[in-house]
C-alpha cells in the first residue's frame, strides 16, 4: 500500500484495516466460569489467584504468583508497586478439587526436597506442621 509520508515522499507499508466486528467481540469475552477479574485495589487478603500473575520492574520480571496462591496484604502492596491493574481470583473461597490436589502435591514434593532425605529430629516438628496445614 502506498501512503504519503510527512515530508511528501511515497512510502510503502502494510495495509491498515479496521478490526472486524468478530475480532472486537473476541477480545471482550467474559472470564470462564470459576473465577472473575478484580481490580488490584479491590483485592482482599485470603482471595485465591486463579490465573498466573506476573509483575515487572522495567523489562525484568520481578514477581510471579502461581495459580492457587493466597493473596495477603503484602501481596496486594507488591502488585500495586509493580503496576498490576487487575488479577483473576477464584469465585468463592476454595479451589476446584483438581487444582487443589495438584497444588498440595507440588507443595509436599517441594517440602520433601527441602527437608531431604529425611528431616532430622530438630526439623521434624516444622516439617509435620507444614505438611498438616498445607499450602496457604
N, C-alpha and C positions, 0 to 999 in steps of 0.2 A: 504494500500500500504506500502510495506517495503522500507525503504531507509537507507543508511548508514549515521550515524552522523559524526561529525568532529573527534570524538575520536574512530571511528571504530565500535561502537555498532549499532545493528539494532534497528531502531525505527519505530513505526507505525504512519502514519499521513494520512491526506486526499489526495486523488489523485489530482494531479495538471494537468490541461489540458490547452491548448492554447485556447483563445477565438475563438468562431466560427465566420465566416465571417458576419453572420447576426447580431450577438451581437455587433460586432465592428461597423457595419453600423448604428445600432440604436443610438449609442452614438454621431454620427456625423450629426444627422438630423438638418436642419436649424430651427431657431425660427419660430413659427407660424406667419402668416400674421398679420400686425398691429403694430409690434414692432421689434426692432433689438437690438443686443448686442453691446455696446460701451465700449471701454477701459476707465477706470476711468480718465485717463489722457486726453482723448478726449472729456469728458463731457463739456457742456456749460450751464451757468445759463439759466433757462427757460425751459429746457428739462423736460419731464414728466416721472416719474417712471412707468414702465409697469408691472413689477413683483416685489414682495416684496424683500427688501434688508435688510440683517442682518449684522451688524458689531460686531466684538468681540474684547475683550481685554483678552488675555489668554483664559480661558474656559468660560468666562462670556459674555453673550450677552449685549452689551452696546449701541447698536444703532439699530433701526428698522425704515425703511421707507416703508410706505404703498403704494399700487398702487394708482396712481393719484397725488402723492406728486410732487411738483415742485422743481427742483434742483436749488440751489443757490451756490454762490462762497464758502460760509461757508460749505455747504453740501459736496461739492467736496473735500475740505480740510479734513473734517472729514472722508470721505470714504478712502482717501489716508492714513490717520493716522491709520485707522482700518485695512488696508491691503486688502481692497476690490479691486479686479482686474478689474472686468467688471460689468456692470449694463444693464438691459434691459430697453430701453426707447421707448416711443411711436414714431412711424413714424409720421411726421408732427407735428403740434403744438397743436392739440386738441384731447381730449379723445373721444372714441366712446360714443355715446349718453347714452347707458345703464350704463356705468361706471361713466360718468359724473353725471347722475341723482342720482345714488347711493351715490356718494361722496358728492354731495350737500345735500342730505337728511341726511346723517350721520353728516355732518358739522352743519347743522341747528339744529338737535336734540341735539347735544352736546352743542351748544351755549345756547339753551333753558334750559338745565340742569344747566349750569354755572350761568346764569342770573335768575334762577327760584326764586320764581314763576313768577314774572313779574319784568322787570328791573325798578329800581326807576328813577326818573327824571334826576339824575346826570349821570346814566349809559345808559340811553336810546339812546343818540346820538351815542355812541360807538356800542351798540347792533345793531342799524339800519344800521350803516356803515358796520359792519361785515357781516350782512345778505346781504346787497346790493352788496358788492364786492365778496362774496362767498369765497370758499377755494382757496388758491393760488397754 
